[in-house]
Amino acid sequence: MENSIYTGFDRQYDPLNNFLFYKTFGEKGNEVQLLGFINAVLGKSTDDKFVSVEILENKSFMAEIMGGKSCTLDVRAKMQTGTMVNIEVQLRDRMHNMDKRSLFYMSKVYTEKLKSGQDYIELPDVIGINIVNYDFPDTQNFHSCFHLREDTEKEIILTNALEIHFINMVKYRKQVKENLNNQGLNDPLFRWLIWFEKTSPPELIDEVVKMDTAIQTADERLEHVTQDEEAKHAYLRHMMAECDRTSDINYARKDEREKWQNVVADKDAEIARLKAELEKR
């Protein structure tokens, strides 16, 4: 892998697996690591960082996982300011619709708290954090942030009510060596991505765990979850469901391609037949 530090390391469990990510960040008791990760993504300094978080558990997600189904993860949290944070992990670009998908879920979180008769001022600020394991969006850096801005005067933001972050793991892997050389492990988000990356060298993981209390807490939680037999079975069921879903999608795409190939072949044959008839005349 070009410009990469990775040379074949592969942890047994993937921290970005939907089930493990939820068990590490999305349940009551996971506030320390979730708060640390959110502040790292937002680049919050000591003076303006969030100081507390309320985790809004997704019970339906766990029910589907325990039933062996493949489902999409949302980790939702409410900060002490009232700001809502929605975190989604997407390991595969199944439908090529992450832009619209993200806007849809952001809008849903933004509006669902407003009750009939309430003032619009009651609407909370919403922050979306998307961790994707494919090359999206088309930006230079592994971390990108979007606001509603004026087209020509880009310094003017219409509102801070909607803020969307993308963490691109593909670009991160391409830039990890450069970032290590330039800034070392000074960036909290960079440390988190080292921990998230399944193939990070063990000694590098150990280093970021020792540097960051929130990452250490997440690492201990992940270790605890993966030692639980019921959790390991749920993890494996989810992995199997993900593989089945991917196989179904790939088969459907292959079937669709074959259909179009047959249509093109039929059209080519018809054109050849008509040309032959014209030549006879």
ABEGO torsion letter per residue (X at the ends): XBGBABAGBBBABBAABAAAAAAAAABBGAAAAAAAAAAAAAGBBAAABBABBBBBBBAAAAAAAAAGBBBBBBBBBBBAAGBBBBBBBBABBAAGAAAAAAAAAAAAAAAAABBBGBBAAABBBBBBBBBBABBOBBBABABBBBBBBBAABAABBABAABBBBBBBAAAAAAAAAAAAAAAEAABAAAAAAAAABAABBAAAAAAAAAABAAAAAAAAAAAAAAABAAAAAAAAAAAAAAAAAAAAAAAAAAAAAAAAAAAAAAAAAAAAAAAAAAAAX
